[in-house]
Amino acid sequence: PEEPAHGGMVVRVIGPTGQALNALASVDLGTPATRLWPESVEALGLKPSGACHWEQGGDGAWKSIPLFSAKIKFDKFEIDTNVLPTEMSMPCVLGGEFFQTALAAKPYLVYEILSRDHYRTLANLARCKKGHVFIAGKYGEHRGRLERIRAALDQLGLVGLILDELPDIEEQSLAEKMVTFASIARFVICDDLVASGHINELDICSERRFTTAVLRLKGRASTAMQADIADDVLFMKAIEYKSDDKLEDAVQAAVHWAQETVSKRSQNFNRKYEWRNRQNVLR
């Protein structure tokens, strides 16, 4: 399943035997049931749910159409919902029942839908600050290391962000894009194995005082110009590990240090900025 895009999102529809298909979907909150092409309903072997949809025909008469049961997955959501077979141009149209079920566990999102854009943006940013980590390092042949770091973060309940996978804002330069995503992250982890564009990213982290853990194999920096970047500051730390198979252990050590550092900085900011209180601080 993919992140939502303008005009649609990709969902996974799963039948009772595990047969599944990926479908581009739009949204219609005016109809409770999710609509799906009839041939897709048949191909997935969906079973009648026992519920029905009432529809008024052109002659004014009402007719009952049986609904089918399906599981629809999008990102971390897996929703059991009713499906209405429908001939239409779109393969799938998510109905109100899908969103009602998805939002039942997160009712605060309903209020945010009605909020102004800047408040909704800040609320999302505050949530990202609790569980997202920006990952810097070399792409290309070394990209597998970034994926290993992300997998290690996932095991610790954190979401890793890798810059080249993230969408662009056309008014931003690459450096501005990096600052945007590093700003919404709780902290930064940098794989400092070989020299690459992350050298500039480390400079930005230093200038912006982002909490940053720098992973260094056998304590060696990728360039002497950055060897002392974490010295004499509290918001950056070089994490040494002895061999490549210890990379995941280094990530754990980095997370432990970074979480503790972020918590201490938050407490300090709350003391320093006397206008802060529980009512005007997003958590």
N, C-alpha and C positions, 0 to 999 in steps of 0.2 A: 504493500500500500504506500501511496505517495502523499506528500504534503499537499494541501489544497492549493489550486492555482486559480487565476481569474477565470470565471465562467464554468468551473467544474472541478471535480476531484476524482481520484481513482480509488475505488473500493474493491474489496474481495468478497464475492458472494459464495457462500458455502452451503452445499446440500446435505441431506441426512447421511449419506454414505462417505462424506469427505470430498466428493467431487466439487471442484471450485472453478470460478472464473474471475478474472479481473475485468472491471467495467468502468468506463468513464461515466460519472454520475453528476447530475444537476440536483437542485433542491426545489421542492414544492411543499411548503408547510401547510397549504390549504387542504391537502389530502392526507389522512392518517397513514394509509398503507404506502409502502415503497412500491413503485411500479417497475416492472421488468419485462423485457421482451418475452412473449409466450414461448418462443423456441428455447430461450435460456432456462425458463422454468422447467420445460420438458427435459432438456439436456442435463440439468442438475438433479433431476428426479425429486423435485420438491413435492412434499405431501400436503394435502389440505389441512389447514389449521383448525377448521370448525367454525371460523368466523366468516363473515361475508361483507361484501361492499354493495351498497344500494346505489343504483344509477338510473337516472330518468332518460328514457329514449326520446327520439324525435317525435314520436306519437303521443308523448306525455305520460306513457305508462312507465311504472317503476319496475326494474328487474334486479334480481339478486345475483351477484357474481361471487363464487367461492374464492376465498383467499388461501394462500399457501404459506407454510412456515419456512424461514431461511435464517441463516446466521450471516450477518454482514459485518465485515472487519474493516476498520480504517484506523491506521496508526495503532494505538494501544487499546482502542475500543473494539469490543466484540459484542454485537447487539443481536439478540433474537427478536425478529420482527415479522409482521405480516407482509406478504407480497401479493400485488395485484397484477396478473398478466395483462399487458397493454401493448397494442401496436402503436409505435411512436418513433420519432426520429432519433431520440436519445436512448442508448441501451439500458439506462437505469436512472430513475428519478427518486431520490430519497424523500420519504414522507415524514410527516410530523411525528409519528410514533417513534421513529428511529431517533430523532433528536430529543424527544421527551425522555426516552429511556437513557440516552447518553448523558443528558444534563441532570438527571435525577441525583447523581452522586456529586455533582458540582453545581449546585444552584446559584452560586455567586456569579457564574458565567452569564446567567440570564440577566442579572442587573447590569453587567458590563456591556452587554449588547446595546442597551439603551443609554449608555453613558457617552459622553463626548469623546472624540478620538484621542485627545491628549491624555485623558484619565485612563482610557482602556489601554493605551500604549504603556503608560507608567505601571499599571497593574500587572500587565504581562511581563514587563521588564523586571519588576520586583520578584515575580515567580521564577524567572530565568536565573536571577541572582542566587536563588536557593539551590539550584541543582544542575546548572550547565557549566561546562568547562571548555575554554577555548584551547585548541591543540595547535601548536606551531611546530614547524619542522620542514624537512625537505620532501618534495613530492617525487614523481617519477619512480625510479627504481627503489627508492626508500619509502614509498608510500605505505608499504605493508607494516612498517613500524608504527606509523600513525594509527593504522587500524588496530594494531595490538594495544596501543595506549587507550584507544576508544573502548575496546572490548574489556580492558582492565577496569576502566571507569564504570562501564555498565555493570560489572560485577559488584561495584561499590554503590550502586544506585544513582550514578551520575550520568549525564548526557554529554558526550563529547562533540564539539563543533569543529569541523575541518573546513577551512576557508573556501577551497575550490568547489565544494559541494553546495555552498550557500548562495541564495539568489542575490542578484545585483540590484542596486538602485542607480539609475542611469546618471543622476547628478553627482555620484560619488566616484572618487578615484579609488584605486586598489588600497592605498594606505588608509583612506577614510573608511572603506569597507571593513578593513581589519580592526580599526578603532571602534567602529560600531559594534561588532560582534564580541570583541574583547571587553567592551564596556558592559554588555548585558550578561557576561559570564561571571560566575562567582570568583574564578581565578583562572590563570593561564598555566598550562604545562607546555614546556618547550623541549623538543628532542634535539639536543645540540651535538649530534653525532658528526655531521659534515656541514661545511659551509653552504649556505643557501640564502634565500630571501628572508629567512627567519632572523638573520643578523639585524636587518632593519626593524623587524618586528620587536626584537628584544630592546632596541633603542627606544622604540615607542613605549613599550611597557615600562621602561625605566623612567622616561620623561613623564608619563601619565601616572606613575606610581601604582600600576596594576600589581596585585598580588601574583607573583610569578615564580614557579618552580622550574629550574633548568636541569634537565636530566643529562648527566655527563658520564660516559663510559670511562672507567678508570680515572675519573676526575679530570679528563682532558677536555678543554674547550675546542670547538671547531675552528676557532681563529683566536690568535693571541690578543686581537683588538677587543674581544669580549671576555677575556679570561677573568677579569676582575669586576665584571658588571654587577655581580651579586654581593660584592664585598662592602662592608660598612653601611648597609641598609637593612631595614627590617622587613621590607615588603618583597624582597627577592631572595631566593636561596638556591645554591647549587646542590643537587642531589647526586652523589657519586654511587655508581654500581660497578661491580667487578667484571661481569661478563654479560653477553647478549641475552643469555637465558634468564638473567635476573632483571630484565627490563620491567616486567610486571611488578616485581618486588619494589623497584624504584618508584613506580607509579603509586603504589600503596603508601610508601614513605612520603612522597610528594603531597598526596591528598591529606595525609595526617597533619603534616606541617601547615599546608595551605588552609585547611579548615580551621585550625587553631588560630592562625594569623588573621584570617578574615573575621573571626568572632571577636578577637581582641581589638581589631581596628574598629569594628562596629560599635563596641562598647565605648571606645575612646571618642568616636565621632558623636555618639549620643550624649556624652558628657560635655564635649566641647561646644556643640551647637545647642544652646540653651533653649531655643524655640521648639526643639523637637519634643513631641509627646506621643502617646499611643494613638491619638486620634489622627495625627497628620503624618505618621510614618507607615508606609506600605510594607507589609510583611508577607 
